[in-house]
Structure formats: C-alpha cells, structure tokens
Amino acid sequence: MEKELLKTVYSPEAFRKHGYTLIDELTGHLERTLSGKAARVINWNGPEDEKAYWLEFLEKGDASRFFPEVLNHTTHVHHPRYIGHQVCPPAPLASLAGLVSSMLNNGMAVYEMGMAPSAIERIVTDLLCKRIGYDTQSCGILTSGGTLANLTALLAARKAKVSHDVWNKGHKDRLAVLVSEEAHYCVDRAAKIMGLGEEGIIKIPVTKGFALDTSLLETYYINAKQKGLEVFAIVGSAPSTATGVYDDLEVLGNFSKKHDLWFHVDGAHGGAAIFSKKYRSTVNGIDMADSVVIDGHKMMLMPTITTALLFKEGIHSHATFSQKAEYLLQHSEDEDWYNLAKRTFECTKTMMSLQWYLLLKTYGETLFDQNVTTLYDLGSSFGASIQKDPQLELAVIPMSNIVCFRYVSPSISDVLLNEINLNIRQQLLEEGTFYIVQTRLRGVQYLRTTIMNPFTSLNDLKELRNLVKEKGAAMLSS
Ligand SMILES: Cc1ncc(COP(=O)(O)O)c(C=O)c1O
C-alpha cells in the first residue's frame, strides 16, 4: 500500500506552516472581535443555507480557506456584544492548552496515558476542594461537561444513600430526588437515565424570586415518603440557568443533614463564585454539599469542555462506578487516584486539566476572582438600569451575570408582548449586532442575557437597551 498521503498528513513542516497561518488568523480574529471592530457577533444563516454552503465547499471550496470560513460562519464569543449563552470567551492561553491536548492525545483513562495531566488533575481538583471549604478527605475529577458531572454525582449519591445495591442488582425500590423546578434540564435527564421515572424527580416550586422555595421542602419530602418513594438526594442550583438565581444552599444543606440525604450543588455556572471575594456569599453553605459541579468553560475562562466534579468525601468518587461494595474500597482511596477512568464516566477524555493548571500557574486565582466579580458587577448594573426604564421590565433582580428582561408597553397584552419580544430577539439574531437568547418564565417571554465577556461595557448594554426599545416601538406601530 502506498503511504505517500499518510506521509503528507504527518509532515512536521506542513504542521508548522498551517500552524503559523492559523495562529495569525486567530490573532486577527481576536483583535477584531475583542475590540468590537467586527461589525457582527454572528453572520446569521439559516440551517438549510448553512448546510448547502458547506456541501458546496466540500466539493469546490479552497481548503486553505477552511479556517477563515469557519470563523465567518460561527458565533464570536470574544465579541463584547456576545451576551447570550453561558460559554465564555476562552483565555487564549487556555485555548493553546487545548491544542496541546488535541495534539498529544493522551487518553487519560489510565495513568500511563497521561502522567502529567493525571497528576495535574489531582492538584487542580484538590485546590477546588479547598476553596469550596472541604477538609482533606475530599477529592475530585475532571469530566466532559456539567451534564455528565451531574449524572455522575447522582450515581454516587445513589450508591452512597440507597439501602440496596442498584448498581449490581438493579432497581427494587422507587427512588427519588428533590430538585427545584428551575434546575437545569440535565438534572431531570440524569434522573430519567437512572430509571427514576417522572415520579422520581420531585420538582419543588420556586419563590417569586425564582429560588427553590425552601418552605415547601418538608411537605414535599413527607408526601414523597407517604407515596412510598425513597428520597436519596437533593440538588441545589448555584445558580439556576434561566434566571441566574442561587438557591439557599445553607438551608438545603441543613435539610439534607436532617434527613440523611445526599446534597448535590449544581454550580456548573456560578460555583466559580467561590473565588470571588465580593460574591462568595452567594454560595454560602456550599461546603455542606456532598458533591459540587463547576464548569471551567462557563465562568472560568476555559474552552469547552473542562468540568470539575468535587466530592466532600473522596471515597464516594471511588465507589461511583465500582462493582464492589463501598466498604471494600475504603482503604484503596489513596492508592489509585491516578487511574482516572475508574472514577469518570468516560473511558477516554481530553487532557482538560492543562487548561485549569496553566491559568492558575500563569495568572493565579486572582484571575477567577476578577472575572467573576467583573461579570456579576456588570449583571447588577445592567439590572439596575433596566429597573429604571419604564419601557423595560426585569424578570428578577440579578444575583449573577444572567439578566432576563423584556420590552413592555402600557395596556398591551402579555400575548402580544410575548410575540414582540420573540421577534425582537429574532431580529437581533439575524442582524448580528448583538447575540442574546430568550427564555419563558411563568408564560412570559423574556430576552435573556448572560454577560460572559469582561470587556462588555456599560455602553454596550445601554445600546442593547436602546435597540430593544426601538425595535419594540417599531413593531407596535407597524
Ligand atoms: C446550572 C447548569 N447545570 C448544568 C449545565 C450543563 O452543563 P454543560 O453544558 O457543561 O453540560 C448548565 C449549562 O448551561 C447549567 O447552566
């Protein structure tokens, strides 16, 4: 068999050439987007047109134009007017660490396939445990996303709290978890994957301010028990996705202690507040959690996917996927921390610890404090400016960098306002001047923003407010 093509593919010289060109292109992209000089955050194209474009490119396109065209056809998260979903503009150095992971491709399942990243993973997760406030029994893992981390945490919870061995023997009892009705949908999905069914995910209503209503906990718990359900865990959101409101973790922690439940904190978005001196109080009580999820790719300046799952008692991390009974593992905890696939859902995963470690080593924890504090401050200022504006309505006073609001006008019905706000968001998307998203809360359509870029200015936010009002007024008069 000829190997000429393979030799071309692996040519170090070709890599150098493509690499330098790409770095130059990405540098230009960063300059244009960060400065806001790029006119658009997104060059909107409908899905069918986009598919047709790439089919044609496959046939006739110039391969050397591939990366520039990808840049043109994606959402620019480094643009200060990207204020949409909860993925961060990654720190360029962290993206380079991702490139190293892609090239070295150590699979991380066993220690030999990733010596440095396995050791580094332990160091990084130990540091996160410390900042949560855990003692020395704690430990953690890095895993592929908050969704998988929440599932892993609930599997650990079931192993630890349910009286019979579901992992080996299957379901016998009707099991359940308590969770806010505003929790991320992946918690619901995790419970369903675990076979808990609809009745096994008990959704506690939220307060007017969208936090889990802790005054209802006892009633919902007793009702579940009376129905014959074995409740084994409670999940707190820090914060919830739609509104960015934190649940009262202290109350949830005390409740879980009282009833011997596993307490899991989904801090995928805002667990990073453990690093903010100013906003640390939003996660008061997080140290009571048996497990905590924090996404590096949301508030911690890292590219996808860089999720940490931390356990108060490290033994539970070792027991999650173990075939053996928990007590047999008690003495092996420290022996085998470096063979990571024993504790992760994945077999192969990326060397995601590199991103965490490199940012810590280069910039220190102050970077995380600065980022979270800047973004939450912006959320608060944006919220205050909306509150003062009679043509806009805030869904709830922001506790984080997630701000939901809508265009309003006196004596216009909610049905029409819903339609107007939907159209405002669609117009913004298609024009590409801002990228924001949307959410529906208690039947009301809101524009949803997450300020992820520390260089988004108050002026950007003012222009967004003005544009929303302009569009709203134009739609009303047309
Ligand atoms: C609170 C919360 N939990 C979990 C997730 C899912 O995390 P991932 O997207 O990393 O799977 C999200 C994503 O937005 C979230 O906001």
The ligand as an ORCA input file, in Angstrom:
! r2SCAN-3c Opt
* xyz 0 1
  C     -26.870     25.111     36.054
  C     -26.361     24.304     34.910
  N     -26.125     22.992     35.085
  C     -25.664     22.206     34.088
  C     -25.451     22.706     32.836
  C     -24.958     21.805     31.741
  O     -23.574     21.957     31.649
  P     -22.791     21.525     30.299
  O     -23.293     22.426     29.241
  O     -21.355     21.757     30.669
  O     -23.106     20.087     30.048
  C     -25.696     24.063     32.588
  C     -25.494     24.633     31.239
  O     -25.850     25.717     30.925
  C     -26.157     24.879     33.656
  O     -26.403     26.171     33.487
*
